[in-house]
Amino acid sequence: MTLSLEEILREHSLWLKNETGGICANLSEADLNGSSLSKADLRYANLSEADLRCADLSESNLSGADLIFADLSKADLRYAYLSGADLSGADLSEADLRC
């Protein structure tokens, strides 16, 4: 059974709160091109090698997230919180990183 992005985010939220039914989001290699993730709480999520081109991640919390080799080109990262995120090898070309 494949979960929708909304279900993954809901389960991740439960995991962050240490509540029953919570699972850390594993979006490794996911195609999230153009997705709207504004204000999403993706702390510690696995987004390695994810396609996040043109995604709206404005005001999202990506602290501690695994973004190794993620494609964030042209992504909207305005006011995103990236403290402790692993951006090794990530493509940030033309990403909007304004605060």
Salt bridges, closest charged atoms under 4 A:
ASP41 OD1 - ARG43 NE 2.79
ASP51 OD2 - ARG53 NH2 2.61
ASP71 OD2 - ARG53 NE 3.75
ASP76 OD2 - ARG78 NH2 2.71
ASP96 OD2 - ARG78 NE 3.67
ASP96 OD2 - ARG98 NH2 2.56
